Amino acid sequence: MKGLSGLFDNVRLAFGTLWANPLRSLLTLLGVVIGVATVVSMMALIEGLRLKVTRDLGQLGANTFTVSKWPGGVNFGRIDWRRFQRRPAFHLSDVQLIRQSCPAVKTASGQTGFGLFKVASDRAETSPNVFAMGATSEWLETTGILGIAEGRFYSPSEVEEERKVVVLGTEVAAQLFPGESPLGQTVRIGGKVLRVIGVLSKRGKFLGLFNMDNIVVLPLTTAMDAYGKDHSLRINVVAQGPELVQRAQDEVTAVLRRRRDVAPGAPNNFEIDTNESVTRTFNNLSRVIAAGGAGICLLSLIVGGIGILNIMLVSVTERTREIGIRKALGAKRGRILGQFAIEAVTLSFVGGIIGLVLGFGIAFLARWAFGFPTVVPPWAVVLALAMSSGVGLVFGIYPAARAARLDPVEAMRME
């Protein structure tokens, strides 16, 4: 009980010293504040993106994968993009071959992007940032992340006959036809006039990055005839069930190797990406971001620790006479050591609290202003406060030990 009372006394004295010099204390704590705010905001962004990726990939379904000539995900280091460029492109005939030749495949679709366009109606137009893509009629079924809010999607016959129809994203429809139905209306995309037959359901950003509401989707054949036929397709494949995904991948791999004349033993000249591979890529990116954030945090905490060391040495010098009087009245060396150590920890803990509030504010601002998914995990809060307190303890030990070693007689002579 006596020890607990002494601890409370030391904490009270620490707060008294802090409030006695508020500006000096705040300036000293800037390094700790920046370090903790960096940890909290960075972890909030990574955790929010992780939950977003998990949720979005879950909506794709456990039985889906994609095939492309290009490597998927985020890649680090030097990559010979020319090697991938030399690979044969994927065409609509490849999609049809997969559907017909792979028993474990339920369906497959082809898609490709054609860049950013300005979309215009008779009364309004969008900014030139609408992503135009072409896809086969099975696209909605194979993506699993979008539906139709109004109207319909185009049919296989409309793809085959190169009908000039289009399905709009919700943001595009709202900009071009505010307060009215866009169905049956015409729009111009890259000089081509198309009839609107449907509006996609509202989706927001996929994986927290790509705005799925600011797109237009055309029949693949129509889009390629209008905007260029030299685009390689990305093929979305749906297996008959989650348990048949690996079998479907093996069948697709075998069919494509034969079609693309890949020699036995040679590596594939195409890429297969699953939900797991995308998640693995994101985890690699998260580790890189976390490592960068940890480096910034460590540097900030070291700077903050040096500031705490400095202010505590000044505090010991300023209170030398006080220390001498306390030791002359019977204060033990351990009590003096504990007083200054707790003062340093309290100082850095207050800096941690301020950094925590700032980190939460940055996370909220990022979510409110830029739409970034941010979630502060509880362990990040505990880690941030533990790190700030630990810095105070490490950098406060030397000044506390110096105060505890003072000779009471010599200390009382100090003015």
Beta strands, then each sheet from edge to edge (+ up, - down):
strand 1: 64-68
strand 2: 105-117
strand 3: 119-120
strand 4: 130-135
strand 5: 148-151
strand 6: 165-168
strand 7: 186-189
strand 8: 192-200
strand 9: 205-206
strand 10: 210-211
strand 11: 215-219
strand 12: 234-239
strand 13: 271-274
sheet 1: 3+ 7- 8+ 6+ 11- 4- 2+ 12- 1+ 13-
sheet 2: 3+ 7- 8+ 5-
sheet 3: 9+ 10-
end
